[in-house]
Amino acid sequence: MDYTRLSDANVITQKYMDSLLIEARYIDSVVADTSIDFLGDTFSMPVMTPAFSHLGNYAGREHNGLEEYSMAAKECNILNFCGMMENDQFKIIADTGAKTVRIVKPYADNGKVKDQMQYAESVGAFGVGMDIDHIFGDKGYDVVVGEDMSYQTADMLRGYVEMVKIPFVVKGVLSVSDAVKCADIGAKAIIVSHHHGRIPYAVPPMMVLPEIKKALEGRDVKIIVDCGIASGADVFKALALGADAAAVGRSMLPSLETGGVSGVRDFINHVGDELRYLMSCTGFAKVSDIDDSVIHY
Ligand SMILES: Cc1cc2nc3c(=O)[nH]c(=O)nc-3n(C[C@H](O)[C@H](O)[C@H](O)COP(=O)(O)O)c2cc1C
């Protein structure tokens, strides 16, 4: 028996998501509208790109994968995310015109954290944030592509929030405890995520989501979910359980590799079409109407 798989959070998450079933409500329903208002802007759907890094140029094409999916995000009018990179790479992404949140690593060099956030703001980022789930590694603090990471206190996070005027997003929240701290420091959004299995036996984001939603009631914090989101049905379930949006991740990579900008655009639009179909079949005309009463466990 393969015991190693039992601790894999990706497998556990997939199983949990697939155990959530959707009932139908056709009578009096209409074709749904997937558009959302999110942090002061309007987007075509509550689907977002993942905070990815280190993607090469697929099939020898001119732009690397990060640039290509950012261009697709602009074409689809969805919120774009990017991850670990230097400022020159971020500038190219910002220049695509995609509304982009730059997720900065928890570098031990705190000056680098601040520089990357301030630079992002100066070239027009929609928001900045940090993936707090990359602080620790099995030998102590994490080392990512040769760069040392370090602890982050609530005061440090509050300092970043106050340093920039654009929305601050904390990525890697997987508990009510961290979610409430994010609200307290003034974060405008959190991404509920285990970062494709950073810890073994990580609770599926959608399992902890309803508790987080409840804890943040009345607080001005948007909730995004990622990990294993591959279809409109996955996005629908996330919204039903309390998310404002969901980010696709590795599920978009085959379309990116083979089709580049148009491949990702078609993939995202397909996810959006499936979401609209499910909303229409369940009697939810608007994204903000969706609730968990249609979910069966
Ligand atoms: C190639 C690759 C690079 C990534 N780089 C980053 C990063 O720099 N910063 C970050 O916060 N997350 C990064 N992630 C994690 C994703 O943003 C996301 O949280 C994770 O893949 C879970 O979603 P998924 O299961 O849908 O892939 C990366 C993931 C992949 C596959």
The ligand as a Gaussian input file, in Angstrom:
#p B3LYP/6-31G(d) Opt

LIG

0 1
 C        5.396000      26.842000     -11.102000
 C        4.768000      27.411000      -9.862000
 C        5.301000      28.561000      -9.315000
 C        4.708000      29.139000      -8.175000
 N        5.230000      30.275000      -7.658000
 C        4.628000      30.871000      -6.600000
 C        5.143000      32.092000      -6.066000
 O        6.179000      32.600000      -6.492000
 N        4.454000      32.671000      -5.048000
 C        3.310000      32.121000      -4.529000
 O        2.717000      32.689000      -3.620000
 N        2.821000      30.948000      -4.997000
 C        3.460000      30.317000      -6.016000
 N        2.962000      29.132000      -6.488000
 C        1.777000      28.525000      -5.840000
 C        0.473000      28.876000      -6.552000
 O        0.236000      30.256000      -6.538000
 C       -0.728000      28.159000      -5.923000
 O       -0.906000      28.589000      -4.602000
 C       -0.580000      26.645000      -5.920000
 O       -0.078000      26.170000      -7.143000
 C       -1.879000      25.935000      -5.552000
 O       -2.801000      25.959000      -6.579000
 P       -3.029000      24.710000      -7.602000
 O       -3.230000      23.484000      -6.771000
 O       -4.267000      25.112000      -8.341000
 O       -1.820000      24.647000      -8.482000
 C        3.571000      28.527000      -7.588000
 C        3.078000      27.345000      -8.131000
 C        3.652000      26.775000      -9.248000
 C        3.095000      25.498000      -9.808000

